Each structure stands twice: as structure tokens, then as C-alpha cells.
Amino acid sequence: MKDRIAELRARSAEKADFSRDDMVQWLVDALKTPVGEIDQNHPLAQELTTDEVFVEKKGSKVIKRRIKTVGKNECARLLCDMMGWKAPEKREIDLGTKTLDAVREKALSIVSPLARAIE
């Protein structure tokens, strides 16, 4: 089953035009590219909004363009996850004496009948 899954993933990766390395590079570019360098044709541009505004005093129209880009914080989080830089969360679990006692009791209930059967 593991081999089949690996085979299917490999086939899928061959069909994709974007590798893991490409994704890492894209995230690095997103983090390093100054916002002022992103125009409507830039690969990091996600949305373009154009508004025409009439300026009364000058009697002309002004075209405002707003370019939405990727969020740098989200890109940083994703890059950290992909590269394994995020430290695993430490979780402490208190089993307590009741749980340990319950495990001992269960173990004795299994072992005792076996011990009697051997005698």
C-alpha cells in the first residue's frame, strides 16, 4: 500500500508544473520582493483593482490602481513549516497515579490467570 501511494504521488508530481523547490523559491521571492516592485504583471500580484476618479479642480480623471499581493507573514509561516524550522510544540501529559495504578491492575489481571495456569 505504501509503495502504491508513493507511486501515485510520484506520477502526480511529474504532471505538476510546480515542484517543492519551486514553491520554496516562490515563498522566498514573496518575502524578499519589495512591495513597490510589484506591478499588475508580477507573479506575486493576486488582484488588480482600477478606479477612475474625476478631479474637479483640474477637470481631469485620475486612474487609481490597487494591486493586492500575497501576505508576507503567511508566506513566512508556510516556509518555516516546509523547511522544518518550526519547533515542535511541547506538551506535557500528567498521567497521574490513578492511571498508572489502573495500568498495573490491568496487567495483574492478565498475568495472574496465566501464572495460575502454569502452576
Number of C-alpha atoms within 10 A of each C-alpha: 6 6 8 9 10 11 12 11 12 12 11 11 13 11 10 9 8 10 12 10 9 11 13 17 13 16 20 15 15 21 18 10 12 9 15 6 7 15 16 16 10 11 13 20 16 12 11 13 10 10 11 10 11 12 10 8 6 7 8 10 12 11 11 10 13 13 17 16 18 16 11 16 11 12 18 15 13 15 20 14 12 13 9 10 10 12 8 7 6 6 6 6 6 7 8 8 9 9 11 11 11 11 12 12 12 11 11 13 11 11 12 10 10 11 10 8 8 6 5
